[in-house]
């Protein structure tokens, strides 16, 4: 018995749960944003995910990412998949432990309806967003979430192109503004919520 899905049948209408389970979502970058977005999506019933990241779990990741000490040194794709399958053992996961580039992004995420941008580097963010929009995808990105300042500054901006971006749009990573769990977690939760709202068709600004 799938306990997660059984519980969700009391939370979502059958048509909503079916839509969520059948919508493929791609997540590029499995750090503080991506790993937690995946965590929230799986708990919301999403069952088809494409997860891409070439990196391995490090000790510095544990303060904000969905990994555990006994997973240090493992590929993030494999470690995250292991954790997500503990929530829902019936997931369909495509794991891509490679560097996402303009040359392969469409091959990796082409079948996904929604693309979640969870990169650290501005150039990768720009490439991913442009490629996703060009392919007619719903793209959800993030910009500005470092430090421990006022989380009410983290907002969402929507564009008619199909792009939505979460963040305060100003706090770049720096020595005095490190990435920490609370603000990163808020941004990741808002990204996941945007995916859910868009898939369920709720909110005219997300259409």
ABEGO torsion letter per residue (X at the ends): XBAAAAAAAAABBAAAAAAAAABBBBBBEABAAAAAAAAAAAAAGBABBBBBBABBBBAAAAAABBBBAAABGBBAAAAAAAAAAAABAABBBBBBBBBBBAAAAAAAAAABABBBBABABAAAAAAAAAAAAAAGBBBBBBBGABEABBAAABBBBBBAAGBBBBEAGABBBBAABBBBAAAAAAAAAAAAAAAAAAAAGBEAAAX
